[in-house]
Amino acid sequence: MSRSKSSRRWLERHRSDPYVKRSRQDGHRSRAAYKLLQIQAKDHVLAPGMRVLDLGAAPGGWSQIAMQAVGRAGRVIALDLLPLSALEGVTVLQGDFRDESVLTRLREVLAGSPLDLLLSDMAPNLTGTPVTDQSRTLLLAEMVLDLAQEQLKPGGSLVVKVFHGAGFDAYLRTLRDCFHRVASRKPQASRPESRELYLVAKGFHP
């Protein structure tokens, strides 16, 4: 079966994407690694010895960067619905973080030790209908915040992907109620046509 015009356009854009080319040269698992690297350069969310949870981790680009930053004294847990091939030093969990059984496994892995940083580059399967996609994205972000409130240590940080649109301002206000500092970032590695933003929240206060 021949590819559709939209599929061909996506492939052409993907192959010519400078971050795709760089990720192959640098040994990163995905172009998304550069989004976290650019956030890190500005906000310094990662440091040696940290305990980090990476939600929506597959194929592992963010976990790879996080593990390099936290080093042997730290710990990175990668969680995704999709299978994720092994990464040295990274604990991999497969499942939906919204399922209680998966949360139980996560709590067992954490063994009562709180997180320093929660990362979420998750987005729902997009329908192409803006209202639906926005509501699903915000629902995910709200559930990520719920998990952060349960597992982050006081003073911890959260990096979460959202789309700018209906409900964004209310979510931003909620984050500001929970963290001392919240910044909105659009990394250069984000495609210009994408509505995605990353909210970087630091200084969690339960």
Buried (B, 14 or more C-beta within 10 A) or exposed (E): EEEEEEEEEEEEEEEEBEBBEBBEEEEBBBBBBBBBBBBBEEBEBBBEEBBBBBBBBBBBBBBBBBBEBBEEEBBBBBBBBEEBEEBEBBBBBBBEBBEEEBBEBBEEBBEEEBBBBBBBBBBBEEEEEEEEBBBBBBEBBBBBBEBBEEBBBEEBBBBBBBBEBEBBEEBBEBBEEBBEEBEEBBBEBBEEEEBBBBBBBBEBEE
